[in-house]
Structures are given as C-alpha cells and as structure tokens.
C-alpha cells in the first residue's frame, strides 16, 4: 500500500500472521521478502503486542527473510529476479548488542541452509561426486581431503559407485580451531548418492525423478561445517561425506553379491537399492578411525520413514538415549523437527545371513527404517552415535506453509549447528565452573598458608 510523506518509505506491506508463534513470524518474513523483489531495502517493524519475546522475534524474522530469499532458478537462462538488497529490523530499543548477535547467528545459519538447498536442488549432471567435492573445497576455514575409496580400502563405497562414469569419492572436511580441546571430537556423516537409479532394482519412474535429492545428508553436513567454521565455534568437527552414484551397468552390484566393508564385516546385498547403508557403513568406520567421540549421520535412507512421518519430521535412532535426546532437542529447537525411534537389539536378527556376516535388508515387509538403523549400528563403533533418517523433509513436493516452500529444505544444517553450539556452550560452562572451583581451592590454600604464617 502507498504511504504519505510522513513515512520515509515507498510502500508498506501488510503481512498476515497465521498465528502467534515464532514460526508464523518466520513465514511472514519469508512472504514479505518474496513479495518485495526489485532490490532495495525491506524494513521489518517488531511488534511489542505479540506474545513473543523480542529476541525470538528477531531470530525468526531474520531467518525467515534469508530462507524466503532463496531462489532455486539458477539454472534458468533468464536473469534472476532481483531480491532484497537489505533487510533491516526496527524497533529493538533494549539490549541491542545481544539482539544484533542473534540476528547475525540467524542470518548465517539460514544462509548456509540455503547452500545445502542449492546443492539438493541442483541437477545431478552438475552436482556429481566431483562437483560436491569441488564445492566442499571452497569452504573458508575448513580443510578438505578427497579420498579414492578403492585405494583407501573403502570397498563398500567403491562397490556401490563402481557402475557409474562418475567416480565415487570420500569427502572429508575438518574444522579444527586453535585451542579446541581434544575431546569431544564431533563427526557428522552425510549420505551423498548424487543420483540413485536403484541399481539392478531400478526405481519406478515416479520415484526416480526425485533421486537427485539422495545426497541431502551430505549437503547438510557441508552446509553445517561452513556455518560452524564461520561462527568460530570452539570445537573440533569433522564431516565425512561418502559420495557416489548408484547406477545400472556391467560393474553394478548384483543382488546376492557379497561386499566386504572397511570394518571387515561382509554383507550379502539382498537389495542393491539399499545402497545408502553400505556407503554409510564405510563412512562411519572412517569417522571413528579418525577419533570421533560423538557421531551423527544424516541420510535420506528409507521411503518408509516418509510414509510414516510425512514431510515434516526426521526419525532419530541411537545407541545412547542421552545423545538421542540431545539431537532431537536441538533439531526441534531450530525447526529441523525430529522424533526418536526405537532400536531394540532384537531387530538385528532380521539381518542375519546364511552366507555373510549380515545382509543389507531384512526381506520382511515391515520395520524398514528400524532395520536400516540396526544395520548401521554394526558400524557405529564405541561411543554415542545417532542416525537421522531425513527422507521425508529433505526434498519437499509441496509447500508445507512455512518459510521454505516446495523443493529442497536444507534439513539438517540448523540441527547440526545447534547441537555443536550447545556442546560448545556446555564446555564453556564446565571450564568456568572448573576455574571457579580451582580459584576457591587456591583461596582456601592461601588462607591456610596465612593462618600457618600467623602461628
């Protein structure tokens, strides 16, 4: 709507709020950015009448504005529509420095979420294993190593990618800030099948057209490492991304082939379209070999997860309840919604094989996400591990009515950044408490010395 001269703005946008939650503000900001276009500045006035704390309003509208400004059309031949040049939040009269820090954190995390979205939306003839490695190499503050799986003994990853003209790769990212403690060492493992034809279990037409998104876990790990490095969080974090294509060809895995994993366990491949767990097996082993104390893997692993949970939640499986609770809480706090699933030891019997140490699928028409997680648990090693099956929310067929719209969501980036931020904060609190206790002990020692001298 046009305005008079009393207001220094060309127009005012009235944006409907669907409710009075932070997510509703995030959606409203995204809608405002999409509607604005044409460059220039968009100013957002905070509303003190809303039952939402000012700091939550700031985080929500900044994140919504950045997510709403994402444009998936970079592959179009026409020039992209100009977006908003500046997004300004107005009306924060108190604690401005803290609010500025929150706005920066929200902008940064949303921006790296958009990096993951761009990778998942990208066509598979561009976002190949080599293309993903090239994008990883451009991350500031992160060292990157690209490993040939065959040469490194990662035989499951090499076998899955063996039928493709695009060579498989293990992409290892490492963020190691100065002064970071040796422990904990976080490892994020992301499945990156840059195109999944299903191998000899060729996917149906309705499903195969979505398979460029089968690398969303790897994209999330890449985006999270970029954000963590830019935030300069004081923890060592490694990202392990097994990247390949799962194609049909003379060198493709045949049903009932036996593959030896990097961990030494042999796997009877009863389903070549259950390839994600094979490449994750090698990647999880590699992460533990590099000293990881806490591990999270993210994967678009089972269609049954999407069938059961829809496009909103990822399912979390873990060998450690405290770690599972921490991952779920971190995801839910930032919008990467997650729900804990069971992982009872008895599910392992469904993966027993007569000819190998285990098989990659149960062959039963039930429990698909759980038996997939049970398979991965064989390779998770000692220490806390969580598996996030994110097939539902990774690539959205429909607009869910939030700031993301249809297409790639960048699921997992915000979750991983949040869990790292929480662990870093816990370490800082522990260091402060240890220093306080040490100071108290020193003062007690000093007082005793003084009393002794007085005697």
PLY file of the C-alpha trace (Angstrom):
ply
format ascii 1.0
element vertex 455
property float x
property float y
property float z
element edge 454
property int vertex1
property int vertex2
end_header
0.00 0.00 0.00
1.30 3.52 -0.77
2.24 5.86 2.07
2.28 9.60 2.67
5.35 11.77 3.02
5.35 11.42 6.79
6.79 7.90 6.48
10.16 7.52 4.80
9.20 4.50 2.74
7.86 3.98 -0.75
5.32 1.41 0.42
4.19 -0.59 3.43
3.49 -4.31 3.24
0.82 -5.77 5.48
1.67 -9.43 6.03
-0.84 -11.81 7.54
0.27 -13.83 10.56
-1.09 -17.37 10.59
-0.66 -17.50 14.37
1.33 -16.08 17.25
4.32 -18.42 17.23
7.89 -17.74 16.13
7.34 -19.97 13.10
4.46 -17.76 12.00
6.73 -14.71 12.09
9.35 -16.61 10.11
6.77 -17.46 7.44
5.52 -13.86 7.33
9.05 -12.51 6.81
9.66 -15.04 4.03
6.44 -14.00 2.31
7.36 -10.33 2.60
10.77 -10.91 1.01
9.29 -12.95 -1.84
6.63 -10.32 -2.49
9.05 -7.39 -2.36
11.56 -8.15 -5.12
13.18 -5.48 -7.22
16.11 -4.80 -4.88
16.14 -2.02 -2.30
15.62 -2.19 1.45
12.92 -4.00 3.36
12.42 -2.81 6.94
10.60 -5.03 9.44
8.99 -3.40 12.47
9.00 -5.54 15.61
5.60 -5.82 17.28
5.64 -5.48 21.06
1.98 -6.54 21.25
2.81 -10.08 20.14
3.19 -12.72 22.87
6.69 -13.48 21.55
9.85 -12.23 23.25
11.78 -9.63 21.27
14.85 -11.83 20.89
12.71 -14.63 19.42
11.07 -12.18 17.03
14.46 -11.02 15.78
15.77 -14.54 15.16
12.55 -15.63 13.47
12.17 -12.74 11.05
15.86 -12.71 10.06
15.90 -16.43 9.43
12.61 -16.23 7.54
13.87 -13.38 5.39
17.01 -15.29 4.37
15.19 -18.56 3.75
12.45 -16.73 1.85
15.02 -15.05 -0.37
16.33 -18.38 -1.69
15.93 -18.73 -5.48
16.21 -22.27 -6.93
16.24 -20.97 -10.52
19.99 -20.51 -11.01
19.89 -22.93 -13.95
17.45 -20.77 -15.92
18.80 -18.88 -18.93
16.94 -15.70 -17.99
18.37 -13.24 -15.48
17.27 -13.91 -11.89
14.70 -11.61 -10.35
16.41 -9.07 -8.08
15.95 -9.84 -4.42
16.01 -7.65 -1.34
19.33 -5.81 -1.01
18.97 -5.06 2.71
16.69 -6.42 5.40
16.51 -4.14 8.43
14.86 -4.99 11.75
13.44 -1.93 13.50
12.10 -1.29 16.99
14.67 -3.00 19.21
15.15 -0.36 21.90
16.89 -2.51 24.53
19.81 -4.98 24.60
20.72 -4.03 21.05
24.13 -5.72 21.10
22.65 -9.08 22.10
19.91 -8.80 19.50
22.47 -7.92 16.84
24.37 -11.11 17.72
21.21 -13.19 17.49
20.38 -11.65 14.12
23.86 -12.44 12.84
23.60 -16.06 14.01
20.16 -16.47 12.38
21.33 -14.92 9.11
24.46 -17.03 8.97
22.73 -20.34 9.73
19.93 -19.65 7.24
22.44 -18.65 4.57
24.32 -21.95 4.93
20.99 -23.78 4.94
20.39 -22.19 1.55
23.76 -23.53 0.38
22.54 -27.04 1.16
19.23 -26.31 -0.58
21.05 -25.19 -3.70
23.06 -28.41 -3.78
19.99 -30.62 -3.35
18.00 -28.67 -5.96
20.99 -28.77 -8.34
20.80 -31.13 -11.36
22.74 -34.38 -10.99
24.82 -33.78 -14.11
26.35 -30.81 -12.25
26.17 -31.94 -8.61
28.26 -35.06 -9.14
30.63 -36.56 -6.56
33.39 -34.44 -8.10
31.14 -31.37 -8.14
30.29 -31.87 -4.48
33.99 -32.21 -3.64
34.73 -29.00 -5.52
32.07 -27.14 -3.56
33.44 -28.50 -0.30
36.94 -27.33 -1.21
35.67 -23.75 -1.41
34.55 -23.61 2.24
36.50 -21.00 4.22
38.11 -22.14 7.45
37.72 -25.84 6.64
40.38 -28.21 5.36
39.20 -30.75 2.80
40.63 -34.09 1.70
39.15 -36.08 -1.20
39.88 -39.80 -0.96
39.72 -42.55 -3.59
37.60 -45.24 -1.87
39.23 -48.17 -3.65
42.73 -47.03 -2.74
41.71 -46.40 0.87
40.07 -49.80 1.38
36.54 -48.39 1.50
35.24 -51.32 -0.50
31.52 -50.88 0.08
31.61 -47.29 -1.18
33.76 -48.35 -4.14
31.35 -51.18 -4.98
28.22 -49.01 -4.91
29.81 -46.37 -7.14
31.54 -48.82 -9.44
28.92 -48.81 -12.21
28.92 -45.05 -12.73
31.01 -42.95 -15.08
31.33 -40.58 -12.12
33.99 -41.94 -9.79
32.96 -42.33 -6.13
34.73 -40.21 -3.53
35.01 -39.89 0.21
34.99 -36.17 1.02
36.47 -35.39 4.44
36.07 -31.90 5.89
37.86 -30.84 9.05
37.30 -27.78 11.20
39.91 -27.56 13.95
40.04 -24.15 15.66
43.07 -23.10 17.66
42.75 -24.02 21.30
39.97 -26.57 20.79
40.06 -29.45 23.29
41.00 -32.91 22.04
37.66 -34.23 23.28
34.89 -34.15 22.36
35.52 -34.63 18.66
32.27 -34.37 16.73
31.78 -36.23 13.45
28.92 -35.59 11.05
28.46 -38.24 8.36
26.23 -37.41 5.39
24.99 -39.81 2.72
25.59 -38.29 -0.72
24.27 -40.51 -3.50
24.19 -37.75 -6.09
21.86 -39.82 -8.26
20.22 -43.08 -7.25
18.82 -45.12 -10.10
18.40 -48.07 -7.75
20.99 -50.27 -9.40
19.54 -53.57 -10.65
16.49 -52.85 -8.50
15.70 -49.97 -10.86
13.39 -47.38 -9.38
9.95 -46.61 -10.79
9.51 -43.51 -12.95
7.54 -41.68 -10.26
10.39 -42.16 -7.79
13.49 -41.91 -9.94
12.76 -38.29 -10.85
13.33 -37.33 -7.18
16.67 -39.08 -6.83
18.93 -36.10 -7.30
17.92 -35.40 -3.70
19.53 -38.58 -2.37
22.59 -36.54 -1.42
20.73 -34.26 1.00
22.54 -35.69 4.03
25.90 -34.85 2.50
24.67 -31.37 1.56
23.56 -30.81 5.17
26.98 -31.80 6.50
28.71 -29.48 4.04
26.44 -26.57 4.95
26.81 -27.21 8.67
30.63 -27.27 8.52
30.59 -23.98 6.63
28.36 -22.39 9.28
30.32 -23.82 12.22
33.58 -22.50 10.81
32.12 -19.04 10.20
30.69 -18.99 13.72
34.15 -19.96 15.02
32.70 -22.45 17.49
35.47 -23.77 19.78
35.09 -27.48 18.97
36.84 -29.78 16.51
34.32 -31.09 13.98
34.87 -33.42 11.04
32.47 -34.04 8.19
32.59 -37.34 6.31
30.65 -37.45 3.04
30.58 -40.69 1.03
29.65 -39.51 -2.47
28.73 -41.69 -5.44
26.04 -42.59 -7.95
24.06 -45.85 -7.81
23.62 -46.86 -11.42
22.97 -49.89 -13.63
25.91 -51.30 -15.58
28.38 -54.12 -16.04
30.13 -53.25 -12.77
26.97 -52.73 -10.72
26.35 -54.77 -7.60
24.22 -57.82 -8.39
21.53 -58.99 -5.97
23.14 -61.55 -3.60
26.68 -60.26 -4.19
28.80 -60.21 -1.04
30.68 -56.99 -0.30
33.41 -56.59 2.30
33.18 -53.33 4.24
36.07 -51.24 5.54
35.30 -52.56 9.03
35.95 -56.10 7.80
32.34 -57.29 8.05
30.91 -58.97 4.96
27.47 -58.02 3.68
25.16 -60.01 1.43
23.48 -57.40 -0.76
19.90 -58.61 -0.97
18.76 -55.23 -2.30
21.08 -53.06 -4.47
18.66 -50.16 -3.94
19.51 -50.19 -0.22
22.91 -48.77 -1.10
22.94 -45.84 1.31
23.57 -48.02 4.34
26.51 -49.66 2.53
28.34 -46.39 1.90
27.47 -45.11 5.38
28.99 -48.27 6.87
32.39 -47.33 5.44
31.97 -43.66 6.35
31.01 -44.40 9.97
34.02 -46.69 10.33
36.24 -43.95 8.90
34.86 -41.33 11.30
35.61 -43.49 14.36
39.04 -44.26 12.97
39.74 -40.52 12.95
38.98 -40.31 16.66
35.35 -39.18 16.69
33.83 -39.36 20.18
30.29 -38.33 19.14
28.78 -39.19 15.76
25.64 -38.15 13.89
24.82 -39.50 10.46
22.16 -38.00 8.23
20.65 -39.84 5.30
17.65 -39.96 3.01
17.57 -43.64 3.80
14.10 -45.21 3.71
10.90 -44.39 1.90
9.05 -45.93 4.82
10.19 -43.05 7.01
8.45 -40.63 4.66
5.38 -42.86 4.54
5.18 -42.94 8.32
6.25 -39.41 9.27
5.29 -37.40 6.20
7.43 -34.49 5.07
7.79 -32.80 8.45
9.87 -34.97 10.79
13.11 -36.89 10.59
13.45 -40.09 12.60
16.31 -40.43 15.10
17.85 -43.75 16.14
20.69 -44.04 18.63
22.77 -46.32 20.82
22.70 -43.70 23.59
19.48 -42.19 24.95
21.14 -39.02 26.22
22.69 -38.40 22.81
19.39 -39.14 21.07
17.58 -36.71 23.38
20.20 -34.03 22.67
19.91 -34.44 18.89
16.10 -34.41 18.96
16.01 -31.37 21.24
18.49 -29.46 19.07
16.54 -30.18 15.89
13.18 -29.28 17.37
14.55 -26.03 18.79
15.58 -24.72 15.36
12.93 -26.12 13.04
14.61 -29.34 11.84
11.92 -31.37 13.54
12.92 -34.81 14.81
11.35 -37.75 16.62
13.09 -40.57 18.47
12.52 -44.12 17.18
13.24 -47.45 18.90
16.36 -49.51 18.21
15.93 -52.76 20.13
18.74 -55.37 19.85
16.25 -58.00 18.64
15.90 -56.20 15.31
19.43 -57.35 14.49
18.31 -60.94 13.95
16.32 -59.79 10.90
19.63 -59.02 9.17
21.23 -62.41 9.67
22.62 -64.00 6.51
23.46 -67.62 5.77
26.43 -66.70 3.56
27.87 -63.49 5.08
28.15 -61.67 8.39
24.87 -59.87 7.69
22.63 -58.76 4.85
21.70 -55.22 3.93
17.91 -55.69 4.12
15.67 -57.93 6.17
13.43 -59.15 3.35
10.42 -58.57 5.59
7.59 -56.17 4.69
7.88 -54.26 7.95
10.21 -52.19 10.09
12.27 -50.77 7.21
13.64 -47.65 8.96
14.48 -49.64 12.10
16.27 -52.48 10.35
18.23 -49.91 8.31
19.35 -48.27 11.55
20.11 -51.69 13.05
22.40 -52.35 10.08
24.25 -49.08 10.64
24.66 -49.81 14.34
27.06 -52.61 13.40
29.45 -49.92 12.12
28.77 -47.09 14.58
31.65 -48.05 16.86
32.07 -47.21 20.53
30.59 -44.03 21.91
27.42 -42.00 21.29
26.01 -42.30 17.77
22.74 -41.11 16.28
21.26 -41.84 12.87
18.83 -39.32 11.38
16.61 -40.70 8.59
15.59 -37.50 6.85
13.96 -38.74 3.66
10.63 -37.06 4.41
11.66 -33.43 4.98
14.75 -33.29 2.71
13.04 -32.59 -0.63
9.50 -31.23 -0.40
6.94 -32.00 -3.07
4.56 -29.40 -1.67
4.64 -26.09 0.14
4.09 -27.01 3.79
3.06 -23.49 4.68
6.39 -22.49 6.19
9.31 -20.29 5.14
10.85 -22.96 2.89
8.20 -23.57 0.23
8.48 -26.55 -2.12
11.80 -28.10 -3.12
14.97 -28.62 -1.11
14.67 -27.70 2.57
18.28 -27.84 3.74
17.13 -30.11 6.56
19.90 -30.95 8.99
22.08 -27.85 8.71
20.39 -26.00 11.56
20.21 -29.16 13.66
23.95 -29.82 13.37
24.87 -26.20 14.04
22.63 -26.15 17.10
23.99 -29.36 18.62
27.54 -28.06 18.11
26.64 -24.69 19.63
25.07 -26.39 22.66
28.09 -28.63 23.20
30.42 -25.63 22.92
28.32 -23.71 25.45
28.36 -26.69 27.83
32.15 -26.87 27.56
32.45 -23.16 28.33
30.21 -23.54 31.38
32.28 -26.51 32.52
35.52 -24.58 32.06
34.15 -21.62 34.03
32.96 -23.91 36.83
36.33 -25.71 36.90
38.12 -22.34 37.06
35.80 -21.19 39.86
36.42 -24.35 41.86
40.16 -24.12 41.24
40.06 -20.50 42.39
38.17 -21.48 45.53
40.69 -24.21 46.29
43.56 -21.77 45.74
41.94 -19.26 48.10
41.46 -21.96 50.73
45.11 -22.96 50.37
46.13 -19.31 50.60
44.06 -18.81 53.75
45.55 -21.92 55.36
49.04 -20.65 54.49
48.23 -17.29 56.05
46.95 -18.97 59.22
50.12 -21.06 59.38
52.30 -17.97 58.96
50.33 -16.17 61.69
51.06 -19.05 64.05
0 1
1 2
2 3
3 4
4 5
5 6
6 7
7 8
8 9
9 10
10 11
11 12
12 13
13 14
14 15
15 16
16 17
17 18
18 19
19 20
20 21
21 22
22 23
23 24
24 25
25 26
26 27
27 28
28 29
29 30
30 31
31 32
32 33
33 34
34 35
35 36
36 37
37 38
38 39
39 40
40 41
41 42
42 43
43 44
44 45
45 46
46 47
47 48
48 49
49 50
50 51
51 52
52 53
53 54
54 55
55 56
56 57
57 58
58 59
59 60
60 61
61 62
62 63
63 64
64 65
65 66
66 67
67 68
68 69
69 70
70 71
71 72
72 73
73 74
74 75
75 76
76 77
77 78
78 79
79 80
80 81
81 82
82 83
83 84
84 85
85 86
86 87
87 88
88 89
89 90
90 91
91 92
92 93
93 94
94 95
95 96
96 97
97 98
98 99
99 100
100 101
101 102
102 103
103 104
104 105
105 106
106 107
107 108
108 109
109 110
110 111
111 112
112 113
113 114
114 115
115 116
116 117
117 118
118 119
119 120
120 121
121 122
122 123
123 124
124 125
125 126
126 127
127 128
128 129
129 130
130 131
131 132
132 133
133 134
134 135
135 136
136 137
137 138
138 139
139 140
140 141
141 142
142 143
143 144
144 145
145 146
146 147
147 148
148 149
149 150
150 151
151 152
152 153
153 154
154 155
155 156
156 157
157 158
158 159
159 160
160 161
161 162
162 163
163 164
164 165
165 166
166 167
167 168
168 169
169 170
170 171
171 172
172 173
173 174
174 175
175 176
176 177
177 178
178 179
179 180
180 181
181 182
182 183
183 184
184 185
185 186
186 187
187 188
188 189
189 190
190 191
191 192
192 193
193 194
194 195
195 196
196 197
197 198
198 199
199 200
200 201
201 202
202 203
203 204
204 205
205 206
206 207
207 208
208 209
209 210
210 211
211 212
212 213
213 214
214 215
215 216
216 217
217 218
218 219
219 220
220 221
221 222
222 223
223 224
224 225
225 226
226 227
227 228
228 229
229 230
230 231
231 232
232 233
233 234
234 235
235 236
236 237
237 238
238 239
239 240
240 241
241 242
242 243
243 244
244 245
245 246
246 247
247 248
248 249
249 250
250 251
251 252
252 253
253 254
254 255
255 256
256 257
257 258
258 259
259 260
260 261
261 262
262 263
263 264
264 265
265 266
266 267
267 268
268 269
269 270
270 271
271 272
272 273
273 274
274 275
275 276
276 277
277 278
278 279
279 280
280 281
281 282
282 283
283 284
284 285
285 286
286 287
287 288
288 289
289 290
290 291
291 292
292 293
293 294
294 295
295 296
296 297
297 298
298 299
299 300
300 301
301 302
302 303
303 304
304 305
305 306
306 307
307 308
308 309
309 310
310 311
311 312
312 313
313 314
314 315
315 316
316 317
317 318
318 319
319 320
320 321
321 322
322 323
323 324
324 325
325 326
326 327
327 328
328 329
329 330
330 331
331 332
332 333
333 334
334 335
335 336
336 337
337 338
338 339
339 340
340 341
341 342
342 343
343 344
344 345
345 346
346 347
347 348
348 349
349 350
350 351
351 352
352 353
353 354
354 355
355 356
356 357
357 358
358 359
359 360
360 361
361 362
362 363
363 364
364 365
365 366
366 367
367 368
368 369
369 370
370 371
371 372
372 373
373 374
374 375
375 376
376 377
377 378
378 379
379 380
380 381
381 382
382 383
383 384
384 385
385 386
386 387
387 388
388 389
389 390
390 391
391 392
392 393
393 394
394 395
395 396
396 397
397 398
398 399
399 400
400 401
401 402
402 403
403 404
404 405
405 406
406 407
407 408
408 409
409 410
410 411
411 412
412 413
413 414
414 415
415 416
416 417
417 418
418 419
419 420
420 421
421 422
422 423
423 424
424 425
425 426
426 427
427 428
428 429
429 430
430 431
431 432
432 433
433 434
434 435
435 436
436 437
437 438
438 439
439 440
440 441
441 442
442 443
443 444
444 445
445 446
446 447
447 448
448 449
449 450
450 451
451 452
452 453
453 454
